[in-house]
Amino acid sequence: MIIRKPTDLDEIWKEHNHYYDDMVKFCLDRKRKVVAIDADMHIDLEYELYDDGSDDKDIFGGNIMKEPIEVVWESHPNISRNKELGIGRGRELTDQATIDELFDVLKTWIK
């Protein structure tokens, strides 16, 4: 589901987290500043963003963990983004400037 209005994290746990008890998956479009959440797989969220007009090269993903609350920048779309940034081929983002930029986008939608 693409978030269309800022949403409280407590609401996400109550209303949207239907796949995992301890986390919710998300993908976001860095350029368009759009966030999709709550799917079984990150690829499903990527497709939602593609259908909404996102470009592959702008999509990153991760998980919001429930306890303790933290964002883990690890997902399938990050593999290609890491290669483009020249920092390897792993699923976890390690470039702090990129993480900071993406976290700012995430915080605009999830409070």
Secondary structure per residue as TSV (DSSP state, phi and psi in degrees):
chain	resnum	aa	ss	phi	psi
A	1	M	-	360.0	129.2
A	2	I	B	-82.1	130.0
A	3	I	-	-75.8	126.2
A	4	R	-	-107.6	-9.4
A	5	K	S	-146.9	151.4
A	6	P	-	-53.8	136.1
A	7	T	B	-127.8	137.7
A	8	D	-	-74.2	138.7
A	9	L	H	-59.0	-37.8
A	10	D	H	-60.1	-38.0
A	11	E	H	-65.0	-37.6
A	12	I	I	-61.8	-44.5
A	13	W	I	-63.5	-38.3
A	14	K	I	-78.3	-41.8
A	15	E	I	-101.9	-32.0
A	16	H	I	-112.3	-22.0
A	17	N	-	-82.2	87.4
A	18	H	-	-103.5	-2.8
A	19	Y	S	-108.6	-37.2
A	20	Y	-	-134.6	144.6
A	21	D	S	-79.1	-26.6
A	22	D	S	-110.0	0.9
A	23	M	E	-163.5	165.7
A	24	V	E	-130.7	134.8
A	25	K	E	-85.9	150.5
A	26	F	E	-147.5	157.6
A	27	C	E	-134.9	149.5
A	28	L	E	-138.4	154.2
A	29	D	E	-98.8	112.8
A	30	R	T	-62.9	-40.7
A	31	K	T	-75.7	-46.7
A	32	R	T	-85.8	-12.6
A	33	K	T	58.7	50.6
A	34	V	E	-119.7	142.1
A	35	V	E	-124.4	134.5
A	36	A	E	-116.2	136.3
A	37	I	E	-132.3	165.2
A	38	D	-	67.6	73.2
A	39	A	-	-140.6	164.3
A	40	D	S	-68.6	-36.4
A	41	M	S	-130.9	148.1
A	42	H	H	-60.7	-33.6
A	43	I	H	-60.4	-34.0
A	44	D	H	-64.1	-38.4
A	45	L	H	-70.3	-37.3
A	46	E	H	-58.4	-46.4
A	47	Y	H	-62.1	-37.7
A	48	E	H	-60.6	-43.6
A	49	L	H	-67.5	-40.0
A	50	Y	H	-58.0	-47.3
A	51	D	H	-62.6	-24.5
A	52	D	T	-91.0	-0.6
A	53	G	T	110.6	6.7
A	54	S	-	-76.9	153.3
A	55	D	-	-101.2	139.4
A	56	D	G	-48.2	-43.3
A	57	K	G	-69.4	-9.9
A	58	D	G	-102.9	-0.3
A	59	I	E	-98.6	129.8
A	60	F	E	-127.5	163.7
A	61	G	E	-148.6	170.0
A	62	G	E	-175.5	-165.3
A	63	N	E	-133.4	141.7
A	64	I	E	-101.0	116.1
A	65	M	E	-84.7	146.3
A	66	K	T	-81.5	-49.2
A	67	E	T	-140.1	113.2
A	68	P	T	-74.2	156.5
A	69	I	T	-68.8	120.5
A	70	E	E	-159.0	157.4
A	71	V	E	-103.5	128.0
A	72	V	E	-111.8	115.4
A	73	W	-	-87.2	68.4
A	74	E	B	-134.5	118.2
A	75	S	-	-169.6	169.1
A	76	H	T	-58.2	-46.9
A	77	P	H	-62.8	-20.7
A	78	N	H	-69.7	-21.7
A	79	I	H	-58.1	-51.5
A	80	S	H	-67.0	-38.4
A	81	R	H	-64.9	-40.2
A	82	N	H	-62.2	-41.2
A	83	K	H	-61.4	-43.7
A	84	E	H	-64.1	-34.7
A	85	L	H	-79.7	-8.4
A	86	G	T	73.9	29.1
A	87	I	S	-119.4	27.7
A	88	G	-	108.9	-168.2
A	89	R	S	-125.6	13.3
A	90	G	-	-76.2	170.6
A	91	R	S	-82.1	-18.7
A	92	E	B	-96.3	130.1
A	93	L	-	-72.9	139.2
A	94	T	-	-126.4	-9.0
A	95	D	-	-78.3	108.7
A	96	Q	H	-63.9	-35.4
A	97	A	H	-63.2	-41.7
A	98	T	H	-65.7	-45.3
A	99	I	H	-59.0	-44.5
A	100	D	H	-61.6	-43.7
A	101	E	H	-62.7	-45.6
A	102	L	H	-67.1	-38.0
A	103	F	H	-64.2	-36.6
A	104	D	H	-61.9	-40.4
A	105	V	H	-63.9	-46.6
A	106	L	H	-59.6	-42.1
A	107	K	H	-67.4	-22.1
A	108	T	H	-70.5	-28.1
A	109	W	H	-100.4	-31.3
A	110	I	B	-119.7	117.5
A	111	K	-	-99.5	360.0
